[in-house]
Amino acid sequence: MTDLVLCGAMTNDEDHIGKCIKSIDKHKFNKKYILFDGPVAGKSNRELNNYSHYKKVIMKYYPDFEIVEYTDNINYKSMVEIFVRKNYNQLAENLLIIQDDIVLDNFDLEIVLQQKETGTGKKSNTILKKQQNLLIFIMIV
């Protein structure tokens, strides 16, 4: 089975997470998480309040996701590392980790998992995919 870990942060486009989730909603996940990075230093009270409201809206619209909020702005890589280390024993064998501003159209998780099982994928079970001028790095561990 596979867990989904979606990483979010302060954004000017509040549709990011919705677009991301919609692009992968055909896939079945054991558990689904949204990690919210802490706010960027130096933001105004209005921006901080907007971010807080944004997270509450996401929690309301996506109740099937477990929400994890970080108070410090630690960025994507550190956020994932801290989350995985803390929850390692509870996580599924496979993780799909994705940033909130990525849309995975035409992505088939089952093919990736089959390649992992049969050994027909790359040895690291890593896929690099260029889509809309974005390089997407997906690692099934």
MDTraj code that builds the backbone (N, CA, C; nanometers):
import mdtraj as md
import numpy as np

residues = "MET THR ASP LEU VAL LEU CYS GLY ALA MET THR ASN ASP GLU ASP HIS ILE GLY LYS CYS ILE LYS SER ILE ASP LYS HIS LYS PHE ASN LYS LYS TYR ILE LEU PHE ASP GLY PRO VAL ALA GLY LYS SER ASN ARG GLU LEU ASN ASN TYR SER HIS TYR LYS LYS VAL ILE MET LYS TYR TYR PRO ASP PHE GLU ILE VAL GLU TYR THR ASP ASN ILE ASN TYR LYS SER MET VAL GLU ILE PHE VAL ARG LYS ASN TYR ASN GLN LEU ALA GLU ASN LEU LEU ILE ILE GLN ASP ASP ILE VAL LEU ASP ASN PHE ASP LEU GLU ILE VAL LEU GLN GLN LYS GLU THR GLY THR GLY LYS LYS SER ASN THR ILE LEU LYS LYS GLN GLN ASN LEU LEU ILE PHE ILE MET ILE VAL".split()
xyz = np.array([
    [0.0841, -0.1190, 0.0000],
    [0.0000, 0.0000, 0.0000],
    [0.0879, 0.1243, 0.0000],
    [0.0294, 0.2375, -0.0331],
    [0.1020, 0.3631, -0.0466],
    [0.0326, 0.4721, 0.0336],
    [0.1123, 0.5524, 0.1032],
    [0.0630, 0.6727, 0.1699],
    [0.0951, 0.7927, 0.0821],
    [0.0074, 0.8912, 0.0859],
    [0.0279, 1.0171, 0.0151],
    [0.0714, 1.1224, 0.1153],
    [0.1794, 1.1925, 0.0832],
    [0.2268, 1.3038, 0.1650],
    [0.2339, 1.4258, 0.0741],
    [0.1450, 1.5207, 0.0987],
    [0.1360, 1.6416, 0.0186],
    [0.1912, 1.7570, 0.1019],
    [0.2877, 1.8276, 0.0499],
    [0.3545, 1.9347, 0.1244],
    [0.3069, 2.0714, 0.0758],
    [0.2574, 2.1511, 0.1700],
    [0.2060, 2.2829, 0.1376],
    [0.2787, 2.3928, 0.2126],
    [0.2594, 2.5141, 0.1654],
    [0.3234, 2.6302, 0.2263],
    [0.2397, 2.7543, 0.1955],
    [0.2842, 2.8683, 0.2482],
    [0.2171, 2.9942, 0.2153],
    [0.2204, 3.0116, 0.0641],
    [0.1080, 3.0561, 0.0091],
    [0.0981, 3.0670, -0.1363],
    [0.0082, 3.1834, -0.1740],
    [0.0308, 3.2341, -0.2932],
    [-0.0595, 3.3347, -0.3484],
    [-0.1712, 3.2700, -0.4281],
    [-0.1565, 3.1420, -0.4584],
    [-0.2567, 3.0685, -0.5356],
    [-0.3177, 2.9608, -0.4467],
    [-0.4302, 2.9917, -0.3873],
    [-0.4934, 2.8995, -0.2933],
    [-0.5574, 2.7802, -0.3621],
    [-0.5530, 2.7749, -0.4937],
    [-0.6050, 2.6598, -0.5669],
    [-0.5021, 2.5490, -0.5850],
    [-0.3764, 2.5745, -0.5459],
    [-0.2699, 2.4753, -0.5656],
    [-0.3079, 2.3385, -0.5103],
    [-0.3417, 2.3328, -0.3834],
    [-0.3677, 2.2029, -0.3203],
    [-0.4861, 2.1334, -0.3870],
    [-0.5904, 2.2057, -0.4148],
    [-0.7069, 2.1461, -0.4800],
    [-0.6724, 2.0863, -0.6155],
    [-0.5943, 2.1584, -0.6958],
    [-0.5530, 2.1079, -0.8267],
    [-0.4659, 1.9837, -0.8120],
    [-0.3760, 1.9883, -0.7158],
    [-0.2861, 1.8758, -0.6914],
    [-0.3672, 1.7517, -0.6527],
    [-0.4576, 1.7674, -0.5558],
    [-0.5380, 1.6546, -0.5088],
    [-0.6257, 1.5997, -0.6219],
    [-0.6850, 1.6880, -0.6989],
    [-0.7699, 1.6440, -0.8103],
    [-0.6899, 1.5612, -0.9107],
    [-0.5630, 1.5965, -0.9312],
    [-0.4819, 1.5258, -1.0305],
    [-0.4446, 1.3842, -0.9863],
    [-0.4570, 1.3550, -0.8589],
    [-0.4201, 1.2212, -0.8093],
    [-0.5355, 1.1509, -0.7394],
    [-0.6564, 1.2043, -0.7496],
    [-0.7682, 1.1464, -0.6746],
    [-0.8144, 1.0111, -0.7264],
    [-0.7690, 0.9697, -0.8441],
    [-0.8054, 0.8364, -0.8949],
    [-0.7249, 0.7262, -0.8266],
    [-0.6185, 0.7630, -0.7597],
    [-0.5327, 0.6652, -0.6938],
    [-0.5833, 0.6330, -0.5542],
    [-0.5599, 0.5112, -0.5127],
    [-0.5996, 0.4675, -0.3791],
    [-0.4789, 0.4771, -0.2873],
    [-0.4994, 0.5412, -0.1722],
    [-0.3927, 0.5559, -0.0742],
    [-0.4374, 0.4982, 0.0590],
    [-0.3413, 0.4427, 0.1303],
    [-0.3671, 0.3914, 0.2637],
    [-0.4028, 0.5065, 0.3573],
    [-0.3125, 0.6026, 0.3697],
    [-0.3355, 0.7238, 0.4483],
    [-0.2921, 0.8424, 0.3642],
    [-0.3530, 0.9572, 0.3950],
    [-0.3198, 1.0798, 0.3220],
    [-0.2888, 1.1897, 0.4229],
    [-0.1797, 1.2591, 0.3963],
    [-0.1331, 1.3648, 0.4851],
    [-0.1120, 1.4927, 0.4056],
    [-0.1417, 1.6049, 0.4701],
    [-0.1000, 1.7348, 0.4182],
    [-0.0099, 1.7958, 0.5242],
    [0.1122, 1.8275, 0.4845],
    [0.2068, 1.8941, 0.5738],
    [0.2079, 2.0412, 0.5381],
    [0.1845, 2.1267, 0.6372],
    [0.1912, 2.2708, 0.6153],
    [0.3170, 2.3257, 0.6793],
    [0.3983, 2.3895, 0.5986],
    [0.5183, 2.4553, 0.6485],
    [0.4775, 2.5756, 0.7326],
    [0.5656, 2.6150, 0.8233],
    [0.5401, 2.7347, 0.9024],
    [0.5470, 2.8580, 0.8145],
    [0.4944, 2.9687, 0.8632],
    [0.4942, 3.0911, 0.7823],
    [0.6352, 3.1469, 0.7615],
    [0.6505, 3.2128, 0.6504],
    [0.7770, 3.2785, 0.6173],
    [0.7954, 3.3982, 0.7101],
    [0.9160, 3.4159, 0.7597],
    [0.9451, 3.5279, 0.8498],
    [0.9202, 3.6614, 0.7797],
    [0.8749, 3.7580, 0.8568],
    [0.8563, 3.8925, 0.8055],
    [0.7228, 3.9173, 0.7391],
    [0.6332, 3.8225, 0.7442],
    [0.5012, 3.8419, 0.6835],
    [0.4148, 3.9288, 0.7741],
    [0.3243, 4.0025, 0.7144],
    [0.2351, 4.0916, 0.7896],
    [0.1307, 4.0086, 0.8649],
    [0.0656, 4.0721, 0.9623],
    [-0.0413, 4.0042, 1.0349],
    [-0.1522, 3.9602, 0.9404],
    [-0.1827, 4.0424, 0.8410],
    [-0.2854, 4.0071, 0.7428],
    [-0.2468, 3.8806, 0.6667],
    [-0.1221, 3.8719, 0.6241],
    [-0.0755, 3.7533, 0.5514],
    [-0.0770, 3.6290, 0.6412],
    [-0.0389, 3.6461, 0.7663],
    [-0.0409, 3.5346, 0.8604],
    [-0.1839, 3.4881, 0.8860],
    [-0.2760, 3.5829, 0.9003],
    [-0.4169, 3.5480, 0.9194],
    [-0.4737, 3.4781, 0.7956],
    [-0.4354, 3.5243, 0.6780],
    [-0.4797, 3.4604, 0.5534],
    [-0.4303, 3.3156, 0.5457],
    [-0.3063, 3.2946, 0.5859],
    [-0.2491, 3.1593, 0.5835],
    [-0.3225, 3.0688, 0.6822],
    [-0.3505, 3.1213, 0.7988],
    [-0.4252, 3.0454, 0.8994],
    [-0.5647, 3.0087, 0.8467],
    [-0.6315, 3.1041, 0.7842],
    [-0.7639, 3.0797, 0.7261],
    [-0.7550, 2.9762, 0.6141],
    [-0.6554, 2.9890, 0.5301],
    [-0.6332, 2.8958, 0.4192],
    [-0.6210, 2.7525, 0.4714],
    [-0.5431, 2.7322, 0.5764],
    [-0.5252, 2.5984, 0.6334],
    [-0.6567, 2.5450, 0.6902],
    [-0.7355, 2.6319, 0.7521],
    [-0.8656, 2.5888, 0.8061],
    [-0.9602, 2.5464, 0.6939],
    [-0.9578, 2.6185, 0.5841],
    [-1.0420, 2.5839, 0.4689],
    [-1.0005, 2.4479, 0.4131],
    [-0.8704, 2.4261, 0.4008],
    [-0.8200, 2.2979, 0.3496],
    [-0.8650, 2.1848, 0.4419],
    [-0.8541, 2.2050, 0.5726],
    [-0.8968, 2.1022, 0.6689],
    [-1.0449, 2.0697, 0.6527],
    [-1.1242, 2.1710, 0.6251],
    [-1.2686, 2.1526, 0.6083],
    [-1.3011, 2.0745, 0.4809],
    [-1.2353, 2.1109, 0.3698],
    [-1.2662, 2.0500, 0.2412],
    [-1.2020, 1.9137, 0.2200],
    [-1.1016, 1.8816, 0.2970],
    [-1.0314, 1.7541, 0.2804],
    [-1.0214, 1.6816, 0.4145],
    [-1.1372, 1.6407, 0.4696],
    [-1.1363, 1.5770, 0.6016],
    [-1.0708, 1.4387, 0.6026],
    [-1.0504, 1.3787, 0.4855],
    [-0.9865, 1.2472, 0.4791],
    [-0.8339, 1.2559, 0.4854],
    [-0.7810, 1.3774, 0.4947],
    [-0.6375, 1.3979, 0.5096],
    [-0.6051, 1.4273, 0.6549],
    [-0.4954, 1.3706, 0.7015],
    [-0.4430, 1.4092, 0.8328],
    [-0.3556, 1.5324, 0.8105],
    [-0.3832, 1.6373, 0.8851],
    [-0.3110, 1.7636, 0.8688],
    [-0.2004, 1.7732, 0.9731],
    [-0.0809, 1.8078, 0.9275],
    [0.0335, 1.8292, 1.0160],
    [0.0832, 1.9706, 0.9903],
    [0.0833, 2.0525, 1.0954],
    [0.1266, 2.1918, 1.0818],
    [0.2593, 2.2123, 1.1549],
    [0.3509, 2.2766, 1.0891],
    [0.4788, 2.3132, 1.1495],
    [0.4753, 2.4616, 1.1818],
    [0.5325, 2.4987, 1.2938],
    [0.5313, 2.6389, 1.3339],
    [0.6463, 2.7163, 1.2714],
    [0.7568, 2.6484, 1.2448],
    [0.8723, 2.7135, 1.1835],
    [0.8716, 2.6919, 1.0335],
    [0.9259, 2.7883, 0.9608],
    [0.9409, 2.7774, 0.8167],
    [1.0670, 2.6955, 0.7895],
    [1.0472, 2.5672, 0.7614],
    [1.1617, 2.4766, 0.7460],
    [1.1788, 2.4265, 0.6032],
    [1.0867, 2.4601, 0.5170],
    [1.0919, 2.4256, 0.3749],
    [1.0709, 2.2767, 0.3498],
    [1.0490, 2.2464, 0.2242],
    [1.0041, 2.1152, 0.1777],
    [1.0900, 1.9987, 0.2265],
    [1.2172, 2.0001, 0.1960],
    [1.3037, 1.8856, 0.2260],
    [1.3101, 1.8583, 0.3756],
    [1.3299, 1.9598, 0.4549],
    [1.3370, 1.9413, 0.6000],
    [1.2029, 1.8966, 0.6564],
    [1.0950, 1.9499, 0.6032],
    [0.9618, 1.9137, 0.6493],
    [0.9369, 1.7647, 0.6250],
    [0.9710, 1.7167, 0.5074],
    [0.9532, 1.5755, 0.4745],
    [1.0404, 1.4890, 0.5654],
    [1.1651, 1.5293, 0.5833],
    [1.2562, 1.4509, 0.6671],
    [1.2038, 1.4393, 0.8101],
    [1.1626, 1.5490, 0.8680],
    [1.1107, 1.5480, 1.0054],
    [0.9857, 1.4610, 1.0143],
    [0.8953, 1.4753, 0.9189],
    [0.7716, 1.3982, 0.9196],
    [0.7997, 1.2481, 0.9089],
    [0.8849, 1.2091, 0.8154],
    [0.9139, 1.0669, 0.7952],
    [0.9842, 1.0087, 0.9170],
    [1.0814, 1.0802, 0.9706],
    [1.1514, 1.0290, 1.0900],
    [1.0552, 1.0100, 1.2072],
    [0.9671, 1.1058, 1.2286],
    [0.8742, 1.1000, 1.3414],
    [0.7692, 0.9901, 1.3243],
    [0.7276, 0.9649, 1.2014],
    [0.6167, 0.8731, 1.1744],
    [0.6585, 0.7448, 1.1038],
    [0.7868, 0.7178, 1.0971],
    [0.8413, 0.6092, 1.0165],
    [0.7676, 0.4762, 1.0372],
    [0.7462, 0.4363, 1.1606],
    [0.6852, 0.3057, 1.1887],
    [0.5370, 0.2989, 1.1536],
    [0.4705, 0.4136, 1.1400],
    [0.3278, 0.4153, 1.1072],
    [0.3018, 0.4310, 0.9580],
    [0.4044, 0.4664, 0.8819],
    [0.3858, 0.4923, 0.7396],
    [0.3837, 0.3625, 0.6588],
    [0.3148, 0.3684, 0.5455],
    [0.3114, 0.2542, 0.4541],
    [0.4503, 0.2299, 0.3962],
    [0.4656, 0.1151, 0.3335],
    [0.5934, 0.0799, 0.2725],
    [0.6316, 0.1779, 0.1622],
    [0.5316, 0.2289, 0.0897],
    [0.5556, 0.3210, -0.0204],
    [0.4958, 0.4571, 0.0118],
    [0.5657, 0.5611, -0.0283],
    [0.5197, 0.6978, -0.0081],
    [0.5214, 0.7708, -0.1417],
    [0.4136, 0.8402, -0.1703],
    [0.4133, 0.9353, -0.2811],
    [0.4189, 1.0717, -0.2153],
    [0.5301, 1.1409, -0.2310],
    [0.5525, 1.2709, -0.1687],
    [0.5516, 1.3749, -0.2800],
    [0.4667, 1.4761, -0.2626],
    [0.4480, 1.5731, -0.3692],
    [0.4257, 1.7119, -0.3101],
    [0.4756, 1.8127, -0.3792],
    [0.4503, 1.9508, -0.3383],
    [0.3128, 1.9932, -0.3866],
    [0.2531, 2.0883, -0.3151],
    [0.1160, 2.1305, -0.3445],
    [0.0985, 2.2008, -0.4782],
    [0.2045, 2.2445, -0.5407],
    [0.1919, 2.3158, -0.6683],
    [0.2205, 2.2265, -0.7890],
    [0.2206, 2.0953, -0.7677],
    [0.2463, 2.0003, -0.8752],
    [0.1158, 1.9308, -0.9133],
    [0.0923, 1.9188, -1.0418],
    [-0.0232, 1.8466, -1.0942],
    [0.0305, 1.7260, -1.1699],
    [-0.0163, 1.6075, -1.1331],
    [0.0315, 1.4838, -1.1953],
    [-0.0732, 1.4277, -1.2912],
    [-0.0944, 1.4949, -1.4019],
    [-0.1831, 1.4421, -1.5048],
    [-0.1148, 1.3223, -1.5700],
    [-0.1927, 1.2235, -1.6070],
    [-0.1418, 1.1044, -1.6766],
    [-0.0356, 1.0288, -1.5983],
    [-0.0424, 1.0348, -1.4694],
    [0.0503, 0.9610, -1.3836],
    [-0.0212, 0.8362, -1.3344],
    [0.0448, 0.7216, -1.3459],
    [-0.0170, 0.5962, -1.3032],
    [0.0668, 0.5333, -1.1923],
    [0.0211, 0.5503, -1.0712],
    [0.0911, 0.4974, -0.9548],
    [0.1023, 0.3458, -0.9609],
    [0.0015, 0.2791, -1.0117],
    [0.0037, 0.1326, -1.0194],
    [0.1193, 0.0824, -1.1059],
    [0.1479, 0.1509, -1.2152],
    [0.2602, 0.1110, -1.3001],
    [0.3910, 0.1243, -1.2239],
    [0.4070, 0.2318, -1.1500],
    [0.5286, 0.2519, -1.0710],
    [0.5436, 0.1400, -0.9682],
    [0.4345, 0.1081, -0.8994],
    [0.4396, 0.0030, -0.7975],
    [0.4654, -0.1337, -0.8597],
    [0.4086, -0.1598, -0.9776],
    [0.4355, -0.2860, -1.0468],
    [0.5821, -0.2959, -1.0864],
    [0.6386, -0.1857, -1.1345],
    [0.7801, -0.1854, -1.1711],
    [0.8670, -0.2098, -1.0490],
    [0.8259, -0.1575, -0.9368],
    [0.9006, -0.1796, -0.8128],
    [0.8986, -0.3283, -0.7776],
    [0.7807, -0.3885, -0.7841],
    [0.7651, -0.5287, -0.7465],
    [0.8381, -0.6230, -0.8417],
    [0.8333, -0.5916, -0.9706],
    [0.8941, -0.6808, -1.0694],
    [1.0405, -0.6485, -1.0958],
    [1.0852, -0.5352, -1.0453],
    [1.2239, -0.4968, -1.0683],
    [1.2504, -0.4459, -1.2076],
    [1.1453, -0.4086, -1.2804],
    [1.1640, -0.3605, -1.4170],
    [1.1888, -0.2111, -1.4231],
    [1.1709, -0.1417, -1.3117],
    [1.1983, 0.0012, -1.3075],
    [1.3458, 0.0248, -1.2820],
    [1.3834, 0.1494, -1.2701],
    [1.5206, 0.1821, -1.2362],
    [1.5506, 0.1282, -1.0972],
    [1.6741, 0.0997, -1.0689],
    [1.7105, 0.0382, -0.9421],
    [1.6645, 0.1178, -0.8213],
    [1.6593, 0.2482, -0.8330],
    [1.6179, 0.3313, -0.7196],
    [1.4665, 0.3475, -0.7117],
    [1.3939, 0.2894, -0.8089],
    [1.2486, 0.3059, -0.8149],
    [1.2099, 0.4529, -0.8174],
    [1.2862, 0.5310, -0.8879],
    [1.2627, 0.6740, -0.8973],
    [1.2177, 0.7078, -1.0380],
    [1.1234, 0.7967, -1.0457],
    [1.0747, 0.8425, -1.1760],
    [1.0997, 0.9918, -1.1861],
    [1.1558, 1.0326, -1.2950],
    [1.1676, 1.1748, -1.3247],
    [1.0769, 1.2022, -1.4429],
    [0.9928, 1.3002, -1.4287],
    [0.8949, 1.3288, -1.5329],
    [0.8897, 1.4786, -1.5560],
    [0.9048, 1.5195, -1.6792],
    [0.8932, 1.6611, -1.7108],
    [0.7511, 1.6889, -1.7555],
    [0.6922, 1.7868, -1.6912],
    [0.5526, 1.8191, -1.7209],
    [0.5335, 1.9690, -1.7039],
    [0.4849, 2.0344, -1.8044],
    [0.4591, 2.1779, -1.8001],
    [0.5793, 2.2540, -1.7438],
    [0.6963, 2.2240, -1.7961],
    [0.8216, 2.2880, -1.7567],
    [0.8577, 2.2661, -1.6106],
    [0.8018, 2.1635, -1.5483],
    [0.8373, 2.1284, -1.4118],
    [0.9018, 1.9916, -1.4123],
    [1.0012, 1.9730, -1.3337],
    [1.0614, 1.8426, -1.3178],
    [1.0048, 1.7820, -1.1910],
    [0.9401, 1.6687, -1.2042],
    [0.8746, 1.6038, -1.0913],
    [0.9596, 1.4858, -1.0493],
    [0.9919, 1.4796, -0.9249],
    [1.0727, 1.3725, -0.8697],
    [0.9847, 1.2916, -0.7761],
    [0.9654, 1.1667, -0.8085],
    [0.8791, 1.0805, -0.7267],
    [0.9625, 0.9615, -0.6856],
    [0.9618, 0.9337, -0.5590],
    [1.0398, 0.8203, -0.5091],
    [0.9486, 0.7275, -0.4319],
    [0.9449, 0.6062, -0.4722],
    [0.8707, 0.5033, -0.4006],
    [0.9735, 0.4288, -0.3175],
    [0.9594, 0.4389, -0.1869],
    [1.0592, 0.3791, -0.0972],
    [1.0122, 0.2465, -0.0419],
])
top = md.Topology()
chain = top.add_chain()
for i, resn in enumerate(residues, 1):
    res = top.add_residue(resn, chain, resSeq=i)
    for name in ("N", "CA", "C"):
        top.add_atom(name, md.element.get_by_symbol(name[0]), res)
traj = md.Trajectory(xyz[None], top)
